[in-house]
Amino acid sequence: MRTNDWAVITGASSGIGKGFVYELAKKGYNVVLVARSRDKLEILAADIEKQFGRETRVIPLDLAHGDFIGELAEGTARLPVTMVINNAGFGTSGPFLENEDLRETEMIQLNCIAVTKIARLFLKRMVEIGRGDMVIVASTAAVQPCPWFATYAATKAFDLYLAEALWYEMREKGINVLALNPPATATNFLAEAGIPTYQKGLATVEQVVRTAFHALGKKPSVIVGGKNRLMAFSERFTPKKLLLFVTARIMKKMIGSS
Ligand SMILES: NC(=O)c1ccc[n+]([C@@H]2O[C@H](COP(=O)([O-])OP(=O)(O)OC[C@H]3O[C@@H](n4cnc5c(N)ncnc54)[C@H](OP(=O)(O)O)[C@@H]3O)[C@@H](O)[C@H]2O)c1
């Protein structure tokens, strides 16, 4: 990175996004903070300026509704953005037909359509200057279909495949793209997904962020945690039907523990 480089972090107001904000400010980036909660973003911006002396911009946006991309493009037009953490997302859990119609489509809007629009906006700009990095936050739920987490896992499979393909397309243009696949992590995500009391073996935000920086520029995607990497590897050799039965059992336990 160079002095005065900017990073854009979506979903900056909490959890993994907020963890990236602190790490990027520590590395010397100025930061653009994007999420819906203006108050949380303003408090975070003030803390970043105080602790690290970096510049900040707060852009409160709902990335699941309306034409947010024009506002994001305008708000960042004059900034040399060389790092994007394409992270904002949420999940729903439970039987597919019992989930709310609106939540399911909002989730596809946020986890897939917004991620794609944001990738297109900033990768075009990075190509013009010949450098940059983008992390697209997928999930361990992306590496196999997940009954009781069906739409969420499908949105994250989209993110994983998008990021991996972009890793290939962008690498000769001097731009690194990484699909980051966290397992269940200690953030607000699980409560939002309707599994608030699931606490078993959660990863920490610090572990997730550290893994991302370790892998960025080296490979198309990374799974957080050695055990999760091993599981994903073994799933490649498991017949799909068996995999679905095993995953359904794990998911049912996870949801049932709430
Ligand atoms: N935690 C896990 O177990 C886990 C595991 C695998 C993958 N992930 C992925 O990690 C990413 C971050 O999640 P997290 O764990 O950090 O959860 P989190 O603490 O709930 O954070 C989600 C972030 O997304 C923002 N957001 C939600 N809806 C939004 C909208 N419509 N428009 C703009 N921003 C929105 C939230 O801010 P506002 O509410 O202020 O808008 C918040 O900053 C997600 O993509 C999630 O799928 C999480």
The ligand as a Tripos MOL2 file, in Angstrom:
@<TRIPOS>MOLECULE
LIG
   48    52     1     0     0
SMALL
NO_CHARGES

@<TRIPOS>ATOM
      1 N1        -20.3810  -14.6360   12.0260 N.am      1 LIG1
      2 C1        -20.4740  -15.7800   11.3710 C.2       1 LIG1
      3 O1        -20.7460  -16.8590   11.9550 O.2       1 LIG1
      4 C2        -20.1890  -15.7900    9.8860 C.ar      1 LIG1
      5 C3        -19.7420  -17.0000    9.3030 C.ar      1 LIG1
      6 C4        -19.4870  -17.0270    7.9440 C.ar      1 LIG1
      7 C5        -19.6540  -15.8860    7.1780 C.ar      1 LIG1
      8 N2        -20.0980  -14.7340    7.7570 N.ar      1 LIG1
      9 C6        -20.2740  -13.5570    6.8960 C.3       1 LIG1
     10 O2        -19.5260  -12.4950    7.4190 O.3       1 LIG1
     11 C7        -20.1030  -11.2580    6.9760 C.3       1 LIG1
     12 C8        -20.1650  -10.2980    8.1640 C.3       1 LIG1
     13 O3        -21.0280  -10.8130    9.1440 O.3       1 LIG1
     14 P1        -20.7220  -10.6830   10.6970 P.3       1 LIG1
     15 O4        -20.4790  -12.0440   11.2010 O.co2     1 LIG1
     16 O5        -19.7170   -9.6500   10.9590 O.co2     1 LIG1
     17 O6        -22.1630  -10.2570   11.2040 O.3       1 LIG1
     18 P2        -22.6980   -8.9040   11.8850 P.3       1 LIG1
     19 O7        -21.9250   -8.6140   13.1200 O.co2     1 LIG1
     20 O8        -24.1650   -9.0990   11.9750 O.co2     1 LIG1
     21 O9        -22.3670   -7.7920   10.8090 O.3       1 LIG1
     22 C9        -23.1250   -7.6310    9.6300 C.3       1 LIG1
     23 C10       -22.8100   -6.2750    9.0430 C.3       1 LIG1
     24 O10       -23.5520   -6.1150    7.8290 O.3       1 LIG1
     25 C11       -24.2500   -4.8700    7.8950 C.3       1 LIG1
     26 N3        -25.5070   -4.9580    7.1610 N.ar      1 LIG1
     27 C12       -26.5290   -5.8190    7.3880 C.ar      1 LIG1
     28 N4        -27.5500   -5.5540    6.5490 N.ar      1 LIG1
     29 C13       -27.1390   -4.5120    5.7880 C.ar      1 LIG1
     30 C14       -27.7610   -3.7540    4.7410 C.ar      1 LIG1
     31 N5        -29.0090   -4.0400    4.3100 N.pl3     1 LIG1
     32 N6        -27.0790   -2.7310    4.1700 N.ar      1 LIG1
     33 C15       -25.8270   -2.4270    4.6210 C.ar      1 LIG1
     34 N7        -25.1890   -3.1040    5.5880 N.ar      1 LIG1
     35 C16       -25.8500   -4.1240    6.1590 C.ar      1 LIG1
     36 C17       -24.4880   -4.6300    9.3760 C.3       1 LIG1
     37 O11       -24.6120   -3.2390    9.6720 O.3       1 LIG1
     38 P3        -25.9830   -2.4250    9.8890 P.3       1 LIG1
     39 O12       -26.9020   -3.3010   10.6800 O.co2     1 LIG1
     40 O13       -25.5130   -1.1950   10.5670 O.co2     1 LIG1
     41 O14       -26.4740   -2.1610    8.4910 O.co2     1 LIG1
     42 C18       -23.1790   -5.1380    9.9780 C.3       1 LIG1
     43 O15       -22.2020   -4.1320    9.9020 O.3       1 LIG1
     44 C19       -21.4530  -11.6140    6.3640 C.3       1 LIG1
     45 O16       -21.3390  -11.5970    4.9610 O.3       1 LIG1
     46 C20       -21.7050  -13.0440    6.8450 C.3       1 LIG1
     47 O17       -22.4890  -13.7790    5.9330 O.3       1 LIG1
     48 C21       -20.3550  -14.6600    9.0960 C.ar      1 LIG1
@<TRIPOS>BOND
     1     1     2 1
     2     2     3 2
     3     2     4 1
     4     4     5 ar
     5     4    48 ar
     6     5     6 ar
     7     6     7 ar
     8     7     8 ar
     9     8     9 1
    10     8    48 ar
    11     9    10 1
    12     9    46 1
    13    10    11 1
    14    11    12 1
    15    11    44 1
    16    12    13 1
    17    13    14 1
    18    14    15 2
    19    14    16 1
    20    14    17 1
    21    17    18 1
    22    18    19 2
    23    18    20 1
    24    18    21 1
    25    21    22 1
    26    22    23 1
    27    23    24 1
    28    23    42 1
    29    24    25 1
    30    25    26 1
    31    25    36 1
    32    26    27 ar
    33    26    35 ar
    34    27    28 ar
    35    28    29 ar
    36    29    30 ar
    37    29    35 ar
    38    30    31 1
    39    30    32 ar
    40    32    33 ar
    41    33    34 ar
    42    34    35 ar
    43    36    37 1
    44    36    42 1
    45    37    38 1
    46    38    39 2
    47    38    40 1
    48    38    41 1
    49    42    43 1
    50    44    45 1
    51    44    46 1
    52    46    47 1
@<TRIPOS>SUBSTRUCTURE
     1 LIG1         1 GROUP 0 **** ****
